[in-house]
Amino acid sequence: PSQDFNNDWPNGYVFAQTGISSAPTNSTNEIQNLTVAATSGTFILTLDASSVGLGNISTGAITYNANTTTFASNIQTALNSAFGTNAFAVTGNNSPYSITAASTFQWGGINLPNFSSATTNLVSGTITIASATAGAVGTLGRIAPKGAILIDADNAKLYINTGTKFTATWTVVGSQS
């Protein structure tokens, strides 16, 4: 039967799983590497996530800066403005910069298409964007909130989601064999 998890089961979540031969899988957050070679100018990043129901979103103009810390901050600020504060985290202090989807946002735990770039206003520049880690929806990922319990009836094991609704991380409860 169809259930509205937020209203029908407001005080807790228990899921039973049968017919499996292994432990539940954890979700994985997408990581993409952004390599920029330029002398000056601006560029725009676009994520066309229409194929996964999340729309097509572009950043505002991102200003290139030879100071790698300032440049990483410029990228982070543009992503925050377009997708929400800390929906993606920018790390690295030189090209490539890693852009990681946050597990607490709708972008976490899903295989996203690569960002694309518009480099019309980038002087003597190129941008390469490559997937470093593909995002993946794990067992009951994007469904089971933190604290949800999963019973593996075939193998007599109990798991708890110690991750988030978007990025499930299943941990065995206690010292079960």
N, CA, C and O of each residue as an XYZ file, in Angstrom:
708
protein
N       0.826     -1.197      0.000
C       0.000      0.000      0.000
C       0.864      1.251      0.000
O       1.989      1.254      0.499
N       0.320      2.294     -0.560
C       1.019      3.569     -0.591
C       0.990      4.192      0.794
O      -0.051      4.212      1.450
N       2.128      4.699      1.238
C       2.212      5.318      2.558
C       2.851      6.694      2.429
O       3.812      6.868      1.680
N       2.324      7.662      3.151
C       2.969      8.959      3.282
C       3.782      8.873      4.563
O       3.242      9.016      5.660
N       5.101      8.634      4.421
C       5.945      8.376      5.579
C       5.942      9.510      6.583
O       6.116      9.271      7.778
N       5.748     10.746      6.127
C       5.778     11.875      7.047
C       4.512     11.952      7.891
O       4.558     12.454      9.015
N       3.383     11.468      7.378
C       2.129     11.591      8.109
C       1.603     10.275      8.651
O       1.041     10.243      9.746
N       1.772      9.172      7.899
C       1.224      7.899      8.334
C       2.040      7.242      9.440
O       1.485      6.564     10.304
N       3.353      7.440      9.414
C       4.225      6.833     10.408
C       5.095      7.901     11.056
O       6.313      7.889     10.877
N       4.499      8.821     11.803
C       5.259      9.974     12.293
C       6.244      9.674     13.408
O       7.130     10.493     13.654
N       6.136      8.534     14.101
C       6.970      8.312     15.276
C       8.111      7.332     15.076
O       8.806      7.008     16.039
N       8.330      6.850     13.869
C       9.435      5.930     13.642
C       9.240      5.146     12.367
O       8.140      5.064     11.822
N      10.322      4.577     11.909
C      10.307      3.863     10.649
C      10.973      2.512     10.824
O      12.113      2.427     11.280
N      10.262      1.462     10.461
C      10.804      0.114     10.493
C      10.521     -0.505      9.134
O       9.383     -0.489      8.663
N      11.552     -1.049      8.507
C      11.412     -1.697      7.215
C      11.886     -3.134      7.357
O      12.887     -3.388      8.027
N      11.191     -4.073      6.743
C      11.606     -5.473      6.737
C      12.044     -5.835      5.329
O      11.438     -5.407      4.347
N      13.096     -6.622      5.244
C      13.640     -7.006      3.948
C      13.858     -8.509      3.944
O      14.480     -9.051      4.857
N      13.350     -9.184      2.923
C      13.562    -10.623      2.785
C      14.066    -10.922      1.381
O      13.995    -10.080      0.486
N      14.577    -12.134      1.204
C      15.035    -12.555     -0.113
C      16.319    -11.889     -0.559
O      16.519    -11.670     -1.754
N      17.194    -11.564      0.381
C      18.464    -10.936      0.016
C      19.619    -11.855      0.395
O      19.467    -12.739      1.239
N      20.747    -11.646     -0.217
C      21.900    -12.493      0.090
C      23.062    -11.693      0.670
O      24.131    -12.245      0.931
N      22.857    -10.408      0.869
C      23.932     -9.591      1.428
C      23.345     -8.440      2.238
O      22.135     -8.217      2.255
N      24.228     -7.726      2.900
C      23.825     -6.581      3.725
C      23.271     -5.472      2.837
O      23.556     -5.440      1.639
N      22.482     -4.563      3.410
C      21.991     -3.432      2.624
C      23.165     -2.563      2.164
O      24.199     -2.498      2.829
N      22.993     -1.906      1.031
C      24.065     -1.062      0.507
C      23.893      0.379      0.970
O      22.773      0.868      1.122
N      25.020      1.050      1.193
C      25.011      2.451      1.591
C      24.941      3.342      0.353
O      25.394      2.958     -0.725
N      24.376      4.518      0.514
C      24.347      5.502     -0.557
C      25.727      6.137     -0.684
O      26.528      6.099      0.249
N      25.995      6.720     -1.846
C      27.264      7.398     -2.106
C      26.978      8.777     -2.673
O      26.117      8.923     -3.540
N      27.684      9.783     -2.197
C      27.530     11.137     -2.725
C      28.411     11.345     -3.951
O      29.553     10.889     -3.998
N      27.864     12.038     -4.933
C      28.569     12.370     -6.171
C      29.745     13.300     -5.883
O      29.622     14.243     -5.101
N      30.883     13.032     -6.518
C      32.038     13.934     -6.472
C      32.488     14.173     -7.907
O      32.726     13.228     -8.660
N      32.603     15.439     -8.276
C      33.091     15.802     -9.605
C      34.314     16.691     -9.463
O      34.379     17.551     -8.585
N      35.285     16.468    -10.348
C      36.505     17.281    -10.338
C      36.421     18.358    -11.412
O      36.082     18.086    -12.564
N      36.733     19.569    -11.014
C      36.689     20.736    -11.889
C      38.119     21.242    -12.077
O      38.768     21.668    -11.121
N      38.597     21.191    -13.310
C      39.931     21.686    -13.626
C      39.783     22.931    -14.487
O      39.138     22.898    -15.535
N      40.384     24.029    -14.037
C      40.280     25.300    -14.744
C      41.684     25.810    -15.053
O      42.539     25.898    -14.172
N      41.900     26.141    -16.316
C      43.152     26.775    -16.736
C      42.750     28.072    -17.434
O      42.107     28.036    -18.483
N      43.120     29.209    -16.864
C      42.727     30.498    -17.436
C      43.667     31.586    -16.957
O      44.496     31.368    -16.073
N      43.525     32.768    -17.557
C      44.303     33.929    -17.096
C      43.393     34.937    -16.403
O      43.829     35.662    -15.509
N      42.114     34.982    -16.820
C      41.150     35.887    -16.192
C      39.771     35.580    -16.757
O      39.609     34.673    -17.574
N      38.775     36.347    -16.312
C      37.425     36.218    -16.858
C      36.462     35.498    -15.939
O      36.743     35.269    -14.762
N      35.313     35.143    -16.509
C      34.258     34.473    -15.751
C      33.724     33.287    -16.532
O      33.918     33.183    -17.743
N      33.051     32.397    -15.823
C      32.391     31.260    -16.442
C      31.162     30.904    -15.621
O      30.992     31.387    -14.501
N      30.312     30.062    -16.178
C      29.076     29.630    -15.513
C      29.056     28.110    -15.482
O      29.419     27.459    -16.461
N      28.629     27.542    -14.353
C      28.427     26.099    -14.245
C      26.937     25.807    -14.309
O      26.127     26.522    -13.720
N      26.582     24.747    -15.032
C      25.189     24.329    -15.139
C      25.091     22.845    -14.806
O      25.912     22.041    -15.247
N      24.083     22.499    -14.029
C      23.792     21.098    -13.737
C      22.410     20.810    -14.296
O      21.410     21.315    -13.786
N      22.354     19.999    -15.344
C      21.080     19.603    -15.922
C      20.696     18.257    -15.320
O      21.032     17.197    -15.847
N      19.983     18.332    -14.202
C      19.562     17.122    -13.493
C      18.101     16.801    -13.786
O      17.425     16.168    -12.974
N      17.618     17.235    -14.937
C      16.230     16.952    -15.329
C      15.969     15.456    -15.388
O      14.876     14.996    -15.058
N      16.975     14.699    -15.810
C      16.801     13.248    -15.949
C      16.534     12.557    -14.617
O      15.995     11.450    -14.598
N      16.901     13.185    -13.506
C      16.634     12.617    -12.185
C      15.606     13.455    -11.425
O      15.484     13.348    -10.205
N      14.874     14.287    -12.158
C      13.778     15.045    -11.578
C      14.160     16.255    -10.754
O      13.348     16.750     -9.974
N      15.380     16.741    -10.912
C      15.827     17.860    -10.082
C      16.043     19.146    -10.876
O      16.541     20.126    -10.322
N      15.687     19.166    -12.141
C      15.724     20.395    -12.919
C      17.070     20.739    -13.509
O      18.037     19.985    -13.406
N      17.103     21.911    -14.134
C      18.283     22.435    -14.806
C      18.628     23.761    -14.124
O      17.866     24.723    -14.216
N      19.772     23.813    -13.441
C      20.133     24.989    -12.652
C      21.525     25.461    -13.032
O      22.445     24.659    -13.189
N      21.670     26.785    -13.179
C      22.972     27.387    -13.493
C      23.382     28.345    -12.390
O      22.543     28.966    -11.738
N      24.686     28.450    -12.197
C      25.226     29.438    -11.258
C      25.241     30.796    -11.943
O      25.034     30.895    -13.153
N      25.484     31.825    -11.173
C      25.804     33.119    -11.755
C      27.243     33.053    -12.243
O      27.892     32.012    -12.141
N      27.736     34.158    -12.768
C      29.112     34.200    -13.264
C      30.097     33.971    -12.116
O      29.985     34.584    -11.055
N      31.060     33.079    -12.347
C      32.115     32.776    -11.373
C      33.389     33.435    -11.876
O      33.826     33.180    -12.998
N      33.981     34.279    -11.050
C      35.182     35.014    -11.445
C      36.423     34.169    -11.196
O      36.649     33.679    -10.090
N      37.228     34.007    -12.255
C      38.507     33.305    -12.113
C      39.444     34.177    -11.299
O      39.440     35.400    -11.437
N      40.251     33.548    -10.450
C      41.247     34.272     -9.667
C      42.470     33.383     -9.541
O      42.341     32.199     -9.230
N      43.658     33.933     -9.777
C      44.894     33.157     -9.692
C      45.168     32.695     -8.264
O      45.881     31.711     -8.061
N      44.614     33.390     -7.275
C      44.748     32.962     -5.884
C      43.783     31.792     -5.697
O      42.566     31.972     -5.750
N      44.326     30.601     -5.481
C      43.498     29.393     -5.472
C      42.471     29.379     -4.339
O      41.374     28.849     -4.514
N      42.806     29.946     -3.195
C      41.852     30.000     -2.082
C      40.675     30.905     -2.437
O      39.521     30.553     -2.190
N      40.962     32.056     -3.008
C      39.910     32.989     -3.428
C      39.055     32.361     -4.519
O      37.831     32.493     -4.503
N      39.692     31.677     -5.468
C      38.968     31.054     -6.564
C      38.029     29.960     -6.038
O      36.874     29.886     -6.457
N      38.513     29.119     -5.133
C      37.658     28.073     -4.545
C      36.473     28.707     -3.826
O      35.356     28.197     -3.902
N      36.709     29.815     -3.130
C      35.639     30.535     -2.448
C      34.625     31.099     -3.451
O      33.421     31.078     -3.195
N      35.111     31.601     -4.586
C      34.209     32.112     -5.623
C      33.306     31.001     -6.157
O      32.115     31.217     -6.382
N      33.874     29.816     -6.359
C      33.085     28.673     -6.837
C      32.037     28.298     -5.789
O      30.867     28.100     -6.117
N      32.470     28.199     -4.509
C      31.552     27.824     -3.426
C      30.409     28.820     -3.304
O      29.254     28.422     -3.151
N      30.717     30.112     -3.371
C      29.691     31.154     -3.258
C      28.663     31.029     -4.381
O      27.462     31.150     -4.138
N      29.122     30.790     -5.596
C      28.202     30.649     -6.734
C      27.323     29.411     -6.591
O      26.128     29.464     -6.884
N      27.901     28.300     -6.144
C      27.108     27.073     -5.936
C      26.084     27.275     -4.819
O      24.942     26.832     -4.935
N      26.495     27.947     -3.730
C      25.564     28.223     -2.622
C      24.383     29.053     -3.108
O      23.238     28.790     -2.740
N      24.659     30.039     -3.922
C      23.614     30.923     -4.422
C      22.636     30.178     -5.327
O      21.430     30.418     -5.262
N      23.132     29.292     -6.155
C      22.279     28.580     -7.115
C      21.546     27.388     -6.514
O      20.386     27.147     -6.848
N      22.211     26.632     -5.625
C      21.664     25.358     -5.164
C      21.257     25.343     -3.691
O      20.603     24.401     -3.244
N      21.632     26.365     -2.938
C      21.377     26.386     -1.496
C      22.694     26.273     -0.752
O      23.626     25.608     -1.205
N      22.760     26.931      0.393
C      24.005     26.958      1.166
C      24.475     25.556      1.510
O      23.755     24.773      2.129
N      25.691     25.260      1.097
C      26.370     23.993      1.366
C      25.697     22.764      0.752
O      25.909     21.648      1.227
N      24.888     22.951     -0.298
C      24.333     21.795     -1.013
C      25.463     21.030     -1.693
O      25.392     19.814     -1.869
N      26.509     21.768     -2.074
C      27.726     21.178     -2.625
C      28.899     21.775     -1.872
O      28.872     22.947     -1.497
N      29.930     20.970     -1.649
C      31.136     21.458     -0.977
C      32.281     21.482     -1.974
O      32.498     20.515     -2.705
N      33.010     22.584     -2.002
C      34.176     22.717     -2.872
C      35.423     22.516     -2.020
O      35.604     23.190     -1.006
N      36.277     21.594     -2.431
C      37.526     21.340     -1.708
C      38.684     21.358     -2.694
O      38.495     21.233     -3.904
N      39.865     21.515     -2.161
C      41.073     21.578     -2.977
C      41.594     22.992     -3.003
O      40.829     23.954     -2.931
N      42.898     23.113     -3.105
C      43.483     24.448     -3.144
C      44.222     24.686     -4.451
O      45.062     25.581     -4.540
N      43.913     23.892     -5.456
C      44.469     24.051     -6.782
C      43.689     23.123     -7.713
O      43.064     22.170     -7.248
N      43.717     23.383     -8.998
C      43.006     22.512     -9.940
C      43.578     21.108     -9.870
O      44.801     20.971     -9.845
N      42.770     20.057     -9.838
C      41.317     20.159     -9.870
C      40.724     20.444     -8.493
O      41.277     20.069     -7.459
N      39.583     21.120     -8.520
C      38.796     21.341     -7.315
C      37.733     20.252     -7.285
O      37.169     19.916     -8.326
N      37.450     19.700     -6.125
C      36.410     18.684     -6.013
C      35.111     19.339     -5.581
O      35.083     20.146     -4.652
N      34.036     18.980     -6.267
C      32.695     19.451     -5.926
C      31.922     18.218     -5.462
O      31.672     17.300     -6.243
N      31.549     18.210     -4.182
C      30.887     17.050     -3.589
C      29.465     17.403     -3.185
O      29.235     18.413     -2.519
N      28.510     16.568     -3.590
C      27.118     16.756     -3.181
C      26.994     16.461     -1.693
O      27.553     15.479     -1.205
N      26.268     17.302     -0.973
C      26.092     17.123      0.477
C      25.011     16.088      0.759
O      23.990     16.040      0.072
N      25.242     15.267      1.765
C      24.315     14.178      2.083
C      23.000     14.660      2.675
O      22.039     13.892      2.732
N      22.931     15.910      3.118
C      21.715     16.415      3.747
C      20.803     17.156      2.776
O      19.761     17.676      3.177
N      21.184     17.207      1.513
C      20.388     17.908      0.509
C      19.881     16.933     -0.536
O      20.346     15.796     -0.611
N      18.930     17.376     -1.342
C      18.336     16.533     -2.378
C      19.363     16.056     -3.404
O      19.080     15.117     -4.148
N      20.532     16.663     -3.466
C      21.555     16.276     -4.428
C      22.373     15.099     -3.924
O      23.096     14.482     -4.706
N      22.280     14.767     -2.638
C      23.064     13.678     -2.057
C      22.509     12.314     -2.426
O      21.307     12.156     -2.636
N      23.400     11.326     -2.504
C      23.003      9.944     -2.722
C      22.320      9.692     -4.052
O      21.393      8.884     -4.129
N      22.762     10.369     -5.096
C      22.159     10.175     -6.412
C      23.249     10.357     -7.473
O      24.153     11.178     -7.314
N      23.151      9.590     -8.543
C      24.117      9.708     -9.629
C      23.720     10.899    -10.498
O      22.756     10.827    -11.260
N      24.459     11.976    -10.378
C      24.154     13.207    -11.104
C      24.912     13.260    -12.421
O      26.011     12.716    -12.526
N      24.338     13.907    -13.422
C      25.124     14.161    -14.627
C      26.235     15.146    -14.291
O      26.144     15.873    -13.301
N      27.278     15.172    -15.107
C      28.365     16.129    -14.861
C      27.885     17.557    -15.067
O      27.037     17.829    -15.917
N      28.445     18.461    -14.274
C      28.241     19.880    -14.530
C      28.763     20.176    -15.935
O      29.672     19.502    -16.419
N      28.193     21.173    -16.575
C      28.743     21.677    -17.828
C      29.149     23.121    -17.574
O      28.762     23.716    -16.568
N      29.925     23.677    -18.486
C      30.401     25.047    -18.271
C      30.205     25.900    -19.513
O      30.283     25.415    -20.642
N      29.948     27.180    -19.278
C      29.896     28.179    -20.338
C      31.108     29.066    -20.145
O      31.208     29.787    -19.152
N      32.026     29.014    -21.090
C      33.317     29.685    -20.922
C      33.498     30.888    -21.843
O      34.626     31.332    -22.058
N      32.420     31.415    -22.383
C      32.490     32.524    -23.336
C      33.320     33.694    -22.803
O      34.058     34.319    -23.564
N      33.212     33.993    -21.527
C      33.904     35.149    -20.944
C      35.180     34.773    -20.186
O      35.711     35.577    -19.420
N      35.665     33.556    -20.401
C      36.900     33.110    -19.752
C      38.057     33.383    -20.718
O      38.038     32.922    -21.859
N      39.062     34.133    -20.259
C      40.173     34.535    -21.117
C      41.257     33.457    -21.112
O      41.715     33.019    -20.057
N      41.654     33.042    -22.313
C      42.695     32.009    -22.477
C      42.432     30.829    -21.554
O      43.339     30.345    -20.878
N      41.196     30.372    -21.530
C      40.863     29.357    -20.549
C      40.146     28.139    -21.084
O      39.478     28.167    -22.117
N      40.317     27.079    -20.339
C      39.579     25.840    -20.592
C      39.099     25.296    -19.260
O      39.701     25.536    -18.214
N      38.006     24.561    -19.325
C      37.464     23.913    -18.133
C      37.192     22.455    -18.471
O      36.615     22.143    -19.512
N      37.613     21.576    -17.586
C      37.326     20.155    -17.711
C      36.593     19.716    -16.455
O      37.009     20.023    -15.339
N      35.506     19.000    -16.648
C      34.725     18.496    -15.512
C      34.599     16.984    -15.682
O      34.141     16.503    -16.719
N      35.006     16.245    -14.659
C      34.977     14.787    -14.733
C      34.446     14.205    -13.435
O      34.684     14.744    -12.354
N      33.731     13.112    -13.553
C      33.218     12.418    -12.372
C      34.362     11.698    -11.672
O      35.082     10.915    -12.291
N      34.527     11.963    -10.379
C      35.539     11.271     -9.577
C      34.898     10.097     -8.842
O      35.504      9.034     -8.706
N      33.666     10.296     -8.367
C      32.896      9.251     -7.700
C      31.448      9.413     -8.116
O      30.848     10.466     -7.895
N      30.892      8.391     -8.708
C      29.488      8.453     -9.107
C      28.600      8.339     -7.873
O      28.851      7.511     -6.997
N      27.580      9.158     -7.805
C      26.618      9.047     -6.718
C      25.786      7.786     -6.896
O      25.596      7.314     -8.017
N      25.295      7.246     -5.801
C      24.494      6.029     -5.874
C      23.447      6.018     -4.772
O      23.715      6.404     -3.634
N      22.265      5.575     -5.127
C      21.192      5.411     -4.153
C      21.358      4.035     -3.528
O      21.305      3.029     -4.235
N      21.557      3.972     -2.233
C      21.696      2.692     -1.547
C      20.331      2.126     -1.188
O      19.300      2.661     -1.598
N      20.328      1.048     -0.425
C      19.099      0.415      0.020
C      18.229      1.429      0.759
O      18.660      2.015      1.752
N      17.032      1.632      0.285
C      16.062      2.569      0.850
C      16.592      3.997      0.924
O      16.072      4.819      1.678
N      17.628      4.289      0.141
C      18.139      5.654      0.073
C      17.064      6.567     -0.481
O      16.303      6.169     -1.364
N      16.993      7.784      0.026
C      16.025      8.801     -0.354
C      14.633      8.476      0.193
O      13.664      9.163     -0.130
N      14.531      7.426      1.024
C      13.255      7.041      1.629
C      13.383      6.989      3.146
O      12.617      7.635      3.861
N      14.351      6.222      3.636
C      14.485      5.962      5.069
C      15.241      7.093      5.761
O      16.407      7.326      5.442
N      14.613      7.798      6.696
C      15.309      8.888      7.385
C      16.330      8.364      8.388
O      16.350      7.177      8.711
N      17.173      9.268      8.871
C      18.128      8.901      9.915
C      17.356      8.299     11.085
O      16.332      8.834     11.511
N      17.861      7.180     11.596
C      17.207      6.503     12.715
C      16.269      5.392     12.287
O      15.799      4.630     13.132
N      15.982      5.278     10.988
C      15.118      4.198     10.504
C      15.793      2.861     10.771
O      17.019      2.754     10.754
N      14.980      1.853     11.016
C      15.476      0.510     11.309
C      15.124     -0.412     10.154
O      14.015     -0.365      9.621
N      16.081     -1.250      9.774
C      15.877     -2.231      8.714
C      16.117     -3.610      9.305
O      17.167     -3.876      9.890
N      15.139     -4.477      9.146
C      15.256     -5.848      9.629
C      15.534     -6.742      8.427
O      14.726     -6.819      7.500
N      16.673     -7.412      8.448
C      17.007     -8.400      7.430
C      16.492     -9.737      7.964
O      17.182    -10.422      8.719
N      15.276    -10.096      7.566
C      14.620    -11.290      8.105
C      15.322    -12.576      7.695
O      15.295    -13.548      8.451
N      15.952    -12.615      6.521
C      16.624    -13.837      6.064
C      17.885    -14.136      6.854
O      18.181    -15.296      7.143
N      18.629    -13.094      7.204
C      19.904    -13.282      7.883
C      19.866    -12.900      9.357
O      20.904    -12.865     10.017
N      18.685    -12.617      9.871
C      18.478    -12.284     11.281
C      19.419    -11.180     11.761
O      20.127    -11.334     12.757
N      19.411    -10.048     11.019
C      20.237     -8.905     11.413
C      19.373     -7.656     11.464
O      18.395     -7.516     10.730
N      19.761     -6.760     12.347
C      19.075     -5.493     12.528
C      20.051     -4.371     12.177
O      21.189     -4.356     12.646
N      19.591     -3.425     11.340
C      20.410     -2.299     10.907
C      19.699     -1.002     11.266
O      18.473     -0.961     11.364
N      20.485      0.065     11.461
C      19.936      1.395     11.679
C      20.587      2.350     10.677
O      21.786      2.259     10.410
N      19.786      3.265     10.125
C      20.334      4.270      9.213
C      20.984      5.364     10.048
O      20.298      6.137     10.718
N      22.307      5.423     10.004
C      23.044      6.454     10.736
C      23.397      7.625      9.809
O      24.061      8.577     10.220
N      22.946      7.538      8.565
C      23.179      8.611      7.601
C      22.014      9.575      7.607
O      21.529      9.969      8.668
N      21.559      9.960      6.412
C      20.440     10.879      6.262
C      19.403     10.250      5.339
O      19.630      9.176      4.781
N      18.275     10.916      5.183
C      17.250     10.432      4.263
C      17.809     10.326      2.850
O      17.498      9.376      2.132
N      18.619     11.278      2.448
C      19.136     11.293      1.078
C      20.321     10.364      0.894
O      20.519      9.821     -0.193
N      21.107     10.176      1.935
C      22.293      9.327      1.850
C      22.272      8.324      3.002
O      22.839      8.566      4.067
N      21.608      7.200      2.765
C      21.473      6.179      3.804
C      22.814      5.501      4.079
O      23.552      5.161      3.155
N      23.116      5.311      5.364
C      24.286      4.559      5.815
C      23.786      3.525      6.812
O      23.394      3.870      7.926
N      23.800      2.260      6.416
C      23.240      1.194      7.246
C      24.322      0.598      8.136
O      25.346      0.111      7.656
N      24.074      0.648      9.449
C      25.015      0.152     10.451
C      24.357     -0.991     11.219
O      23.212     -0.879     11.656
N      25.096     -2.094     11.380
C      24.574     -3.221     12.149
C      24.421     -2.794     13.601
O      25.316     -2.170     14.169
N      23.299     -3.129     14.190
C      23.033     -2.794     15.583
C      23.649     -3.887     16.467
O      23.353     -5.069     16.286
N      24.488     -3.505     17.402
C      25.078     -4.455     18.329
C      26.126     -5.333     17.676
O      26.714     -4.980     16.654
N      26.348     -6.490     18.292
C      27.408     -7.411     17.818
C      26.781     -8.682     17.258
O      27.055     -9.783     17.735
N      25.954     -8.520     16.259
C      25.303     -9.677     15.629
C      26.278    -10.394     14.735
O      27.153     -9.772     14.133
N      26.135    -11.700     14.644
C      27.053    -12.454     13.772
C      26.396    -12.757     12.447
O      27.009    -13.383     11.583
